[in-house]
Amino acid sequence: MTKGNRKYIIVLALCFIGLITIQLLAPKPINWNLSYSKKDKIPYGTSALYNVLPDLFPGQQITDASMPVYNTLTENNTAAANYIVINALFQVDSLDMRNLFNFVEKGNSAFIAANDFEGVFADSLKLGTTDFNDLNLKKKKDNSAVSAIYNYPGINFINPALKNNDGYQYTKCFDNVCFSSFDTSKATVLGNNTSGRINFISMKIGKGTIYISTVPEAFCNYNVVHEKNQDYASKALSYLPLQPIIWDEYYKANNKVRESILRVIFNNPALSMAYYILLFALICFMVFAAKRKQRIIPVIEPLQNTTLQFVDIVGSLYYQTRDHKNIADKKIIYFLEYIRTAFQVKTNVYDDVFIRRISDLSGIDDQQVKELFYYFSEIGIKQTITQQELIRLNKMIGAFHKLNKR
């Protein structure tokens, strides 16, 4: 190695070390995933609430549930307990639902906070939810309709002893979901938002009570530690009697155990042993069959244009997986690249100046441009979206291209 080359190598090595140092020292972006797990200290985690449970229920045992309702209640023979579930979605099968109802009927309590309720649980209690901001958007047609997406009304309790005179105001980490339907013959309203939409109810089942809230965000870290809103969670949980707590960690979006496709094999000793024997046999086969062998030289066909086949395969794959969020993200990225190329503007912030400039350059009304980019923001913060939301996004982008005069 010559001295001249050594200088260049040293410079490159220093640049490489500097780049790694900058990456290590750079602040990490905030994780906005919908976790609701006691292990996470991110905004949508519940570690703050979990840590204060001993203060809310002094002297009571706290048990973590990492299995479905049926397994948890079968293994925990507690005479009396409170079952707490906090997640974006609550969906159980018929077996879990029957065991949960039997658990409550014996005089126990269940507290379930979720934005959406699906399956037999929702059907049996006639539960339906809707995003208050979407509901408000449908009612308004003027410029305030778009801003209503981010103008959240406060929430409060019905009980005068718990009610906050100023209400509980949330501006972040909050979807403000409310009930669109529930079994009014069984339910007692415990809370609503300042617009009168109900978000907290209780239902008497046998000797016990099940409490249902549509605002799990009020129990996440970001809002529990908020000075003006931190007592909402404690007041909501004060409806539960002073008895042992079963804290759910199974119905979480990032539950690795629940998502494992091999969990059935590893939970069964016989299947687990067969799995390892299969892996060992495959390794032995690869070792002994790796000898060099003379094979017939295959006929290489000329390359074909498989673009249409590739598009068809990719389209079928997306259709089968139903990953609407992935498709929406790619459409938004492609559209923003088009905006940057065609209009020569940055797309980092969707402020009024940006909206007005896009409107002037494209010849499209300010209101329509604002609705499009605000809808981009709404989709960006969601973990999953529905087919209807994806169709709406596609129609809004198509309308922009159709009306674009540039």
C-alpha positions in Angstrom: 0.0 0.0 0.0 1.5 3.3 -1.1 1.6 6.4 1.1 -0.7 8.3 -1.3 -3.4 5.5 -1.1 -3.0 5.4 2.7 -4.1 9.0 3.0 -7.3 8.5 1.0 -8.1 5.4 3.1 -7.6 7.3 6.3 -9.9 10.1 5.1 -12.6 7.7 4.1 -12.3 5.8 7.4 -12.7 9.1 9.3 -15.7 10.1 7.2 -17.3 6.7 7.8 -16.7 6.9 11.6 -18.1 10.4 11.6 -21.2 9.3 9.8 -21.8 6.5 12.2 -21.3 8.8 15.2 -23.8 11.3 13.8 -26.3 8.5 13.3 -25.8 7.3 16.8 -26.1 10.7 18.4 -29.0 11.9 16.3 -32.3 12.1 18.2 -34.6 9.1 17.6 -38.0 9.9 16.0 -41.0 9.5 18.2 -42.7 6.1 17.8 -46.4 6.7 17.3 -47.4 3.0 16.9 -50.7 2.0 18.6 -49.1 -0.2 21.2 -51.2 0.1 24.4 -48.7 -2.3 26.0 -47.5 -1.9 29.6 -43.9 -2.5 28.3 -43.8 0.6 26.1 -43.1 4.2 27.1 -44.0 5.6 23.7 -47.0 8.0 23.5 -49.5 5.1 22.8 -48.1 2.8 25.4 -49.7 2.2 28.8 -46.6 1.9 31.1 -47.6 5.0 33.0 -51.1 3.7 33.8 -49.8 0.2 34.7 -47.3 1.7 37.1 -50.0 3.6 39.1 -52.4 0.6 39.3 -51.0 -0.3 42.8 -52.0 3.2 44.0 -55.4 3.0 42.4 -56.0 -0.5 43.8 -53.9 -0.7 47.0 -53.1 -4.1 48.4 -54.5 -5.9 45.4 -52.7 -8.5 43.2 -52.0 -7.5 39.6 -51.8 -10.4 37.1 -50.7 -10.0 33.5 -52.8 -11.9 30.9 -50.7 -13.0 27.9 -53.3 -15.5 26.7 -56.8 -15.2 25.4 -59.7 -14.7 27.8 -60.6 -18.4 27.9 -57.1 -19.5 28.9 -56.6 -16.6 31.3 -59.8 -17.1 33.2 -59.3 -20.9 33.3 -55.8 -20.6 34.8 -56.7 -17.8 37.2 -59.2 -19.1 39.8 -59.5 -15.7 41.5 -62.7 -15.5 43.6 -63.1 -11.8 42.5 -61.2 -9.8 40.0 -61.3 -6.8 37.5 -60.4 -7.7 33.9 -58.9 -4.6 32.2 -58.4 -4.5 28.4 -57.1 -1.4 26.6 -56.4 -1.5 22.9 -57.4 0.1 19.6 -59.5 -3.0 18.6 -61.3 -5.5 20.8 -62.4 -8.7 19.0 -62.8 -12.1 20.6 -64.3 -15.4 19.4 -67.5 -16.9 20.8 -65.6 -19.1 23.3 -63.7 -16.2 24.8 -66.9 -14.1 24.9 -68.9 -16.7 26.7 -66.1 -17.1 29.3 -65.9 -13.3 29.8 -69.6 -13.0 30.3 -69.6 -15.9 32.7 -66.8 -14.3 34.6 -68.8 -11.0 34.9 -72.1 -12.8 35.8 -70.4 -14.2 38.9 -70.0 -10.7 40.3 -66.7 -9.7 38.7 -66.0 -6.6 36.6 -64.5 -6.0 33.2 -63.2 -2.7 31.8 -62.7 -2.6 28.1 -61.5 0.5 26.2 -61.2 0.4 22.4 -61.9 2.4 19.4 -63.6 -0.4 17.5 -65.5 -3.5 18.7 -65.9 -6.3 16.2 -67.1 -9.9 16.1 -69.5 -11.7 18.4 -68.8 -9.4 21.3 -70.0 -6.3 19.4 -72.9 -8.2 17.9 -74.1 -9.5 21.3 -74.1 -6.0 22.9 -75.1 -4.2 19.7 -72.0 -2.1 19.8 -71.1 0.3 17.0 -68.6 3.2 17.0 -67.8 6.1 14.8 -65.1 8.8 14.6 -66.7 12.0 15.9 -64.5 14.1 13.5 -65.7 12.1 10.5 -69.2 12.5 11.7 -68.8 16.2 12.1 -67.2 16.5 8.7 -70.2 14.9 7.0 -72.5 17.5 8.6 -70.5 20.5 7.4 -69.8 21.7 3.9 -68.0 25.0 4.5 -64.3 25.7 5.2 -64.7 24.6 8.9 -65.4 21.0 7.8 -61.7 20.3 7.1 -60.5 22.0 10.3 -63.0 20.0 12.3 -60.8 17.0 11.7 -58.4 18.4 14.2 -60.7 20.4 16.5 -61.5 17.7 19.1 -64.4 18.4 21.6 -63.5 17.6 25.2 -64.8 14.6 27.1 -66.3 14.3 30.5 -68.2 12.1 33.0 -71.9 12.2 33.7 -71.6 11.6 37.4 -71.4 15.0 39.1 -68.9 13.6 41.6 -66.4 12.8 38.9 -67.3 15.5 36.4 -64.7 18.1 35.6 -66.1 21.6 35.3 -63.8 22.5 32.4 -63.9 19.0 30.8 -60.9 17.0 29.6 -59.4 18.5 26.5 -57.2 16.4 24.2 -55.3 17.7 21.1 -52.9 14.8 20.3 -53.0 11.0 20.5 -56.8 11.2 20.4 -59.3 10.0 17.8 -62.5 11.0 19.8 -64.4 7.9 18.8 -67.9 7.7 20.2 -70.7 5.1 20.2 -73.0 5.0 17.2 -75.1 2.2 18.7 -75.4 0.0 21.8 -78.0 -2.0 23.7 -79.9 0.9 25.3 -82.0 -1.5 27.4 -79.0 -2.8 29.3 -76.6 0.2 29.2 -76.0 3.1 31.6 -74.3 6.1 30.2 -71.2 7.2 32.2 -69.5 9.6 29.9 -69.7 11.7 26.7 -68.0 14.4 24.9 -68.9 18.1 25.0 -71.0 17.6 21.9 -73.2 15.1 23.7 -71.9 12.0 21.9 -71.6 9.0 24.3 -68.2 7.4 24.8 -68.4 5.6 28.1 -71.1 3.1 29.2 -71.7 0.3 31.6 -73.8 -2.8 31.3 -75.0 -5.0 34.1 -74.5 -8.7 33.4 -75.7 -11.0 36.2 -74.1 -10.0 39.4 -71.2 -8.1 37.8 -70.7 -5.1 35.4 -68.8 -4.6 32.2 -67.6 -1.1 31.5 -67.0 -0.1 27.9 -65.1 3.0 26.7 -64.4 4.2 23.1 -61.4 6.4 24.1 -58.5 4.1 24.9 -56.2 7.1 24.0 -57.2 8.7 27.3 -55.4 5.8 29.1 -52.2 6.0 27.0 -48.9 7.5 28.3 -49.2 10.8 26.5 -52.5 11.6 28.1 -52.1 10.0 31.5 -49.1 12.1 32.2 -50.8 15.3 31.0 -51.3 17.6 33.9 -54.9 18.6 33.1 -56.1 15.2 32.0 -54.2 12.7 34.1 -57.0 12.1 36.6 -59.5 11.0 33.8 -58.0 7.5 33.7 -58.1 7.1 37.5 -61.7 8.4 37.7 -62.8 6.0 35.0 -61.2 3.1 36.7 -62.7 4.1 40.0 -65.9 2.5 38.9 -64.2 -0.9 39.4 -64.4 -2.4 42.9 -61.3 -2.8 45.1 -60.2 -6.3 44.1 -57.4 -8.1 42.2 -56.6 -6.9 38.7 -56.1 -9.0 35.5 -54.3 -6.7 33.1 -54.5 -7.8 29.4 -51.3 -8.0 27.3 -52.7 -10.4 24.7 -55.0 -8.2 22.7 -52.3 -5.8 21.6 -51.3 -4.7 18.2 -47.7 -5.6 18.7 -48.2 -8.9 20.5 -45.4 -11.0 19.1 -46.6 -14.2 20.7 -50.0 -13.8 19.2 -48.6 -13.1 15.7 -46.2 -16.1 15.6 -47.3 -18.6 13.0 -45.3 -21.3 14.8 -46.9 -20.8 18.3 -49.0 -24.0 17.9 -45.9 -26.1 17.2 -43.8 -24.6 20.0 -46.6 -25.0 22.5 -46.8 -28.7 21.8 -43.8 -30.8 22.9 -44.4 -33.5 20.3 -44.8 -31.1 17.4 -41.8 -29.1 18.6 -39.6 -32.2 18.6 -40.8 -33.1 15.2 -40.0 -29.6 13.9 -36.4 -29.8 15.2 -35.9 -33.3 13.7 -37.2 -32.0 10.4 -34.7 -29.1 10.5 -31.8 -31.4 11.4 -32.8 -33.8 8.5 -32.8 -30.9 6.1 -29.4 -29.7 7.2 -28.0 -33.3 6.8 -29.5 -33.5 3.3 -28.0 -30.2 2.3 -24.5 -31.2 3.6 -24.4 -34.7 1.9 -26.2 -33.5 -1.3 -23.9 -30.5 -1.8 -21.3 -32.6 -3.8 -20.6 -31.3 -7.3 -22.8 -33.1 -9.9 -22.8 -33.0 -13.7 -26.2 -31.8 -14.8 -27.8 -31.4 -18.2 -27.2 -27.9 -19.5 -30.7 -26.4 -19.7 -32.0 -24.6 -22.8 -32.1 -20.9 -22.0 -35.2 -19.4 -23.5 -34.9 -15.7 -24.7 -36.1 -13.1 -22.3 -39.7 -12.2 -22.5 -41.5 -9.0 -21.7 -43.2 -10.0 -18.4 -44.2 -6.5 -17.3 -47.9 -7.2 -17.6 -47.6 -10.5 -15.8 -45.6 -8.8 -13.0 -48.3 -6.1 -12.6 -51.0 -8.8 -12.6 -49.1 -10.9 -9.9 -48.4 -7.8 -7.7 -52.1 -6.7 -8.1 -53.3 -10.2 -7.1 -50.9 -10.2 -4.1 -52.2 -6.9 -2.8 -55.8 -8.0 -3.4 -55.4 -11.2 -1.5 -53.5 -9.7 1.5 -56.0 -6.8 1.8 -53.1 -4.6 3.0 -55.0 -1.3 2.2 -52.6 0.8 4.4 -49.6 -0.3 2.4 -51.3 0.6 -0.9 -52.4 3.9 0.4 -48.9 4.8 1.6 -47.4 4.0 -1.8 -50.1 6.1 -3.6 -49.4 9.0 -1.3 -45.6 8.7 -1.8 -46.0 8.6 -5.6 -48.4 11.5 -5.6 -46.1 13.7 -3.4 -43.2 12.9 -5.8 -45.4 14.1 -8.6 -46.1 17.3 -6.7 -42.4 18.0 -6.1 -41.6 17.3 -9.8 -44.5 19.1 -11.4 -44.8 22.1 -9.1 -41.2 22.4 -7.8 -42.4 22.7 -4.2 -41.4 21.0 -0.9 -44.0 18.6 0.6 -42.7 18.5 4.2 -45.5 20.7 5.8 -49.1 21.0 4.6 -49.6 24.6 5.9 -51.7 27.4 4.5 -48.9 28.7 2.3 -48.3 25.2 0.8 -52.1 24.7 0.2 -52.5 28.1 -1.5 -49.4 27.6 -3.7 -50.6 24.2 -4.9 -54.1 25.7 -5.6 -52.6 28.6 -7.6 -50.3 26.3 -9.6 -52.9 23.7 -10.3 -56.0 25.9 -10.7 -57.9 23.8 -8.2 -60.0 25.3 -5.4 -58.2 25.8 -2.0 -60.8 23.8 -0.2 -60.4 20.7 -2.4 -56.6 20.8 -2.1 -56.8 21.2 1.7 -59.2 18.2 2.1 -56.8 16.1 0.0 -53.6 16.8 2.0 -55.4 16.7 5.3 -56.7 13.3 4.4 -53.1 12.3 3.7 -52.2 13.3 7.3 -55.2 11.3 8.7 -54.2 8.1 6.8 -50.5 8.6 7.8 -51.2 8.3 11.5 -53.4 5.2 11.2 -52.1 1.6 11.6 -54.7 0.2 9.3 -57.3 1.6 7.0 -60.5 0.1 5.5 -61.2 -0.6 1.8 -63.6 2.4 1.8 -60.9 4.7 3.0 -58.5 3.5 0.3 -61.2 4.0 -2.4 -61.9 7.5 -1.1 -58.1 8.3 -1.3 -57.9 7.0 -4.9 -61.0 9.1 -5.9 -59.5 12.2 -4.3 -56.2 11.8 -6.1 -57.9 11.0 -9.4 -60.0 14.2 -9.1 -56.9 16.2 -8.5 -55.2 14.9 -11.7 -58.5 15.5 -13.6 -58.9 19.1 -12.5 -55.1 19.9 -12.7 -54.5 22.5 -15.4 -50.8 22.2 -15.3 
